[in-house]
Amino acid sequence: MDSRTRGQFIRDKLARGLLPFDPIPRFWGAAGRGEPCSGCDEIVTEREPLVEGIRPGETGQLVHFHIECFYLWSHARRRWVKNHGGSSEVAITL
């Protein structure tokens, strides 16, 4: 999947409330373990680095990202909040 497609997929997930708008206060890196990326839904293989963190506001639910998807998510969520007056309210329209 190319960067443009990943970015659109992540923006769509944000709009539908499937990814958090709040920052992840702590995250860490590791090697992938075959889990699906929370951003693009593709598998993060054992040969790929993984960014992992605990989803804000939810007890213990982990999010896993390819590095690129983590940066795309981070940029998209900040842009959403900036463009909507600091509100993290979800709008279903894209």
QUIMOSUL-V879044 format. One record per residue. N is the residue number from 1. RES is the residue in one letter. NEAR is the number of other ideal C-beta (glycine too) atoms within 8 Angstrom. Layout:
n=N res=RES near=NEAR
n=N res=RES near=NEAR
//
This chain:
n=1 res=M near=6
n=2 res=D near=5
n=3 res=S near=7
n=4 res=R near=6
n=5 res=T near=8
n=6 res=R near=14
n=7 res=G near=10
n=8 res=Q near=8
n=9 res=F near=12
n=10 res=I near=15
n=11 res=R near=10
n=12 res=D near=9
n=13 res=K near=10
n=14 res=L near=15
n=15 res=A near=11
n=16 res=R near=8
n=17 res=G near=6
n=18 res=L near=5
n=19 res=L near=12
n=20 res=P near=9
n=21 res=F near=9
n=22 res=D near=8
n=23 res=P near=6
n=24 res=I near=11
n=25 res=P near=5
n=26 res=R near=6
n=27 res=F near=8
n=28 res=W near=7
n=29 res=G near=7
n=30 res=A near=8
n=31 res=A near=8
n=32 res=G near=14
n=33 res=R near=8
n=34 res=G near=7
n=35 res=E near=9
n=36 res=P near=8
n=37 res=C near=13
n=38 res=S near=9
n=39 res=G near=15
n=40 res=C near=10
n=41 res=D near=6
n=42 res=E near=8
n=43 res=I near=8
n=44 res=V near=14
n=45 res=T near=7
n=46 res=E near=7
n=47 res=R near=5
n=48 res=E near=9
n=49 res=P near=9
n=50 res=L near=15
n=51 res=V near=12
n=52 res=E near=11
n=53 res=G near=11
n=54 res=I near=10
n=55 res=R near=10
n=56 res=P near=9
n=57 res=G near=5
n=58 res=E near=7
n=59 res=T near=3
n=60 res=G near=5
n=61 res=Q near=7
n=62 res=L near=8
n=63 res=V near=12
n=64 res=H near=12
n=65 res=F near=14
n=66 res=H near=14
n=67 res=I near=9
n=68 res=E near=8
n=69 res=C near=14
n=70 res=F near=12
n=71 res=Y near=8
n=72 res=L near=13
n=73 res=W near=14
n=74 res=S near=9
n=75 res=H near=8
n=76 res=A near=12
n=77 res=R near=15
n=78 res=R near=8
n=79 res=R near=8
n=80 res=W near=11
n=81 res=V near=11
n=82 res=K near=7
n=83 res=N near=5
n=84 res=H near=10
n=85 res=G near=3
n=86 res=G near=5
n=87 res=S near=6
n=88 res=S near=9
n=89 res=E near=5
n=90 res=V near=9
n=91 res=A near=6
n=92 res=I near=6
n=93 res=T near=4
n=94 res=L near=5
//
